[in-house]
Amino acid sequence: MVIRTLVVDDDFRVSRIHCDYVSRVRGFEVVGQAATVEEALSAVRVRHPDLLLLDIFLPDGSGLDVLRRLNGDEGGDRPDAIMITADRDITSVRTAMKLGAVGYLVKPFGAPDLAERLTAYRELQHRMDALGTVPETEQADVDALFSAARPPAVPRVPAKGHSAPTLALLHQTMRTARDALSAAEAAERTGVSRATAQRYLSYLVKEGMVRLELRYGATGRPEHLYRIAH
């Protein structure tokens, strides 16, 4: 599944940077850019994105206006939205939540911060798709859906030599994985190198957030697998 993403920001330089960030995350494709409320609404109708990266401050209104108008549009499914904004006002945050935004990321931020949110969103969609074939869900399935939509709680200032956003990204990937992962599989899902994934997974094991499992084959050394600690 490829998640079609529309970037909405009135600063073309920032918009271009965010497009580059999105393109680095597996499973996402940028299908367009918009700089105003009207351009965003038109692009939604024409390009049918699955997800909006939506700024609040726009020349002809607010990103919140985009959500309001999409909520009132009875034709077709409304895309999800992650707010990407410098607006730190709690009223804006509350309004975005009430209007159905699935995330809120405050500028400025780096590629790992956005990747963390996008990875959580992608895993949420995967879980929703997997449950789409069953008539009823269990409470554990519902809890997992709500958990997948939230960024993980990991130290914001980890040990020296570790980046907090990268640590959060690896932890989020492990938290939403259905099965134990090898370092190579975790690296593929997050876009970091295998060596980086191995180093961060070892740190998460040391902190008790991830547990190490050994899978023994017929010959040779056991395979190291990692699973979220509950």
BELMO-V638983 format. One record per residue. SS is DSSP state (H for helix, E for strand, - for the rest). NEAR is the number of other ideal C-beta (glycine too) atoms within 8 Angstrom. Layout:
BEGIN
[[SS,NEAR] [SS,NEAR]]
END
This chain:
BEGIN
[[-,6] [-,6] [E,13] [E,11] [E,14] [E,18] [E,13] [E,16] [-,13] [-,8] [-,6] [H,8] [H,6] [H,9] [H,13] [H,9] [H,8] [H,13] [H,11] [H,9] [H,11] [H,15] [H,9] [-,8] [-,13] [-,7] [-,7] [E,13] [E,9] [E,11] [E,8] [E,9] [E,12] [E,11] [-,11] [-,11] [H,13] [H,7] [H,10] [H,16] [H,11] [H,9] [H,12] [H,13] [H,7] [H,6] [H,10] [-,8] [-,13] [-,8] [E,14] [E,14] [E,15] [E,15] [-,12] [-,12] [E,9] [E,16] [-,6] [-,6] [E,8] [E,9] [H,16] [H,11] [H,10] [H,17] [H,14] [H,9] [H,10] [H,11] [H,9] [-,6] [-,8] [-,3] [-,3] [-,5] [-,3] [-,8] [-,12] [E,10] [E,15] [E,16] [E,14] [E,11] [E,14] [-,7] [-,9] [-,6] [-,6] [H,6] [H,6] [H,12] [H,9] [H,8] [H,9] [H,14] [H,9] [H,6] [-,10] [-,10] [-,12] [-,9] [E,10] [E,10] [E,12] [E,8] [-,8] [-,4] [-,7] [-,7] [H,8] [H,11] [H,10] [H,16] [H,15] [H,13] [H,12] [H,13] [H,15] [H,15] [H,15] [H,13] [H,12] [H,13] [H,11] [H,9] [H,13] [H,9] [H,8] [H,7] [H,10] [-,6] [-,4] [-,6] [-,2] [-,4] [-,7] [-,6] [H,6] [H,6] [H,10] [H,9] [H,8] [H,9] [H,12] [H,8] [H,9] [H,12] [-,10] [-,7] [-,8] [-,8] [-,3] [-,11] [-,7] [-,5] [-,4] [-,10] [-,5] [-,3] [-,3] [-,11] [-,7] [H,11] [H,11] [H,12] [H,15] [H,13] [H,14] [H,15] [H,14] [H,14] [H,14] [H,16] [H,10] [H,12] [-,11] [-,2] [-,5] [-,8] [E,13] [-,10] [H,12] [H,8] [H,8] [H,15] [H,13] [H,8] [H,11] [H,12] [-,9] [-,10] [-,6] [H,8] [H,6] [H,10] [H,15] [H,9] [H,9] [H,13] [H,14] [H,8] [H,12] [H,15] [H,12] [H,6] [-,7] [-,5] [-,10] [E,12] [E,8] [E,8] [E,9] [E,8] [E,7] [-,5] [-,7] [-,3] [-,3] [-,4] [-,3] [-,7] [E,9] [E,9] [E,11] [E,16] [E,12] [E,10] [-,7] [-,2]]
END
